[in-house]
């Protein structure tokens, strides 16, 4: 748990908000796209930036 919190903080993501969001959507998320739920990828989605841009 500690590593999840620290990883979120290192990526400028609010750990509590990130975890609440992930727990709410993980059940319906495709298993082959779990990397999208990682803190550094969620920050990109939340800010509207894209890795290809």
N, C-alpha and C positions, 0 to 999 in steps of 0.2 A: 504494500500500500504506500509506503514511504517513497519508493522509487517512482510510482505513478505521480505522486504529488510534486516531487522535485522535478521530474521531467516536464510536467505541465508548467511549473514556474519558470524553468529554464527557457521555455518556448513562449513566454509572455502570455500564457493562457491561465485563466482563473481555474484552479484545480476543482473547486466545488461545482462550478457551473459546468465544466467539461465532464466531470464524472456523472452529474445528474443527466446531462444530455445523452451521454453514451449509454447509461443504464436504461434510459427511456427508449432508445432506438435500436439497441443491439439485437433484440430478439427477431426483428424483421429485416435485419441487414444481411445481405448475402455473404456467406463465409469466404468466398474468394475475393472479397473487397474489404476485409477487416483492416487493412492498412489505412484506409480512409478515416478510421476512427482514432488514429494516433494523434496526440496533442499537436505535433508540428503540422500535420495535414488538416486538422480541424481549424487551426488558426487561419490557414489560407482560405478555407471555405467561409469562415465567419467574416473575414475582412474583404472578401470578394476578389482576392488575387488568385492567380492561377500559375501553376508551375511552368506552363508552356509560354506564359507572357513574359 
